[in-house]
Amino acid sequence: MIVDFDTLAKTVAALTEGESDPIALMATIACEVHHSDDRFDWTGFYRVVSPNLLKIGPYQGGHGCLVIPFEKGVCGAAARTGIVQLVPDVEAFSDHIACSSSTRSELVLPVWDGQGELIGVFDIDSDQPDAFTEADATALAAILKRAFDQV
């Protein structure tokens, strides 16, 4: 099954309408996105907890890394640069952190609150190589923006 982003966006919007708690939003979005597409093997958030440091937040899938410095890995790169990271082959990403040995590709989006502050990153891992597209990134960024603008 491949995600229907229009339906996913409407579902997330309905479930999160008026919610301003970031953890509640993260938990709901991780669940809905994870179960929307068979490509998504691990779906979750890493929260900014101090300068240059991410810690695991709500997620779906197997265990995740507990702590990721901004200087390390795909999630750190998204947090450090504020730019979406679309990685077709994690083996080719020089400082990829292997939280799961089965991960082959990754999509990580920075998450901003309504005041434009970075509050975390949204990470999706796939056991399939080259699983993600720019269209995935664009659609997910719009879903995140709508939800987290309430925070």
N, C-alpha and C positions, 0 to 999 in steps of 0.2 A: 504494500500500500504506500502510495506517495501522498504527502500532505496536500490538502486543499487549503491554501493559505487564507482564502476569503472566509471560509467556514471557521478556521482556527482563530482568525482575528476577531470574528464576531463572538465566538465562544469565550475567548479570553476577556474581551471587553465586557461581556455580560457578567462573567464571574467576578471581575475585579472592579466593577463600577463603584466609585466612591471610596475605595479602599486606599488608605495612605500608609499602611504599615508595610515597610519594604520586605520583611520576612514572609508575611502572608502573601504578598504579590509574587515573590520568588518561588514559594512552594507551589502555588497554583499554576504559574507559568511553566515551571519545570515539569510538572505532571502532565499538563495538557500538551505541551510540545513533544515530550518524550513518547507519548502514546499516539501521536498523530502520524508517525512515519516509521517504517521498518528500518530505515537507514540509521536511525538515532539509537545508539547502544548505551550511551551515557549522556545525560542531559542535566545540567545544573549550573549553579551560581557559585562564584567565589567572591566574597565580600571584602571591600577595603576596610581593614580594621585598625590600621595605623599607617603612617607615611610609608609608601613603598612595600606594603605587605598585604597579601590576600589570604583569607582563610575560607575553608569550605563553608558553603551555605546549603540551602535546600537543593536536593538533587534526586534523580531517579537513575537506577542502574546499580552496578557494582560499586565497591568502595572508591573514593576519590582521594587524591592527595589532600592532606589536612592543611598545609601551609605552602604558599607559593610566593616567593619574593618577586617584585616587579622585574628584577633583572633576569629571571629564569623562565624558560619555556614559552609556549604559545600564549597562555593566559597572561603571563607577565608582560609579554610584548604588547598585547591588546591594552592592558592597564597602563603601561609605560608611555605608549604612543597615542592612545585614544583612537586607534585605527583598527577596523575589523581585520581579523587574521583568518584568511581562507587558505588552509594548508592541505593540498591534495595528497601529499605523502609525508607523514610525520617523520619518517626515517631521514628525509632530506632536510628537515628543519634542524639547524645546527645544535640548538640547546633544548630540544624537546624533552619534556619530563614524562617518562613512561609510567603513569599511574596504573595503566593496564597494558599488558604486553600484546593484547589483541587489537589495540587501536591502530588504524591505518591512515585515517584522515581526520581533520578537525576544523571546526568553525568556532571562532570566539569573537563575541561582540562586546564592546564596552557598554556599560549601563550607567546612564546619567539620571540624576534626580531632576525635579522640576526647576531647581535653581542652577542647573548645569554642573553640579558637582559629580565627579566620578564616585559611584557607590559600589561598583563591582564589575564583574564580567560574566557573561552568559556563555557557557562552554558546551558544545555538542561534539561528541566523539562518535566515530563510526568505525566498525570493523571492516568496512569496504574502502578500498582505495578511491580517491577522487570522488567522494560521495556528495560533495556540496557544490553549489553554484552561486554565482553572484545574485541570482534571483532569490535563492534561499536567504542570503545575507540581507538583502533589501527588505524582504517581507518580514523577517524576524526583527530587524531594526525598527520597523514601523510599529510592530506589536509591542516591543519593549518601550519605545518612546511614549506611546499612548498610555501604557500602564504606569510607568514610573514618573510621568509628568505630574501625577497626583501626589507624589511624595514630597 
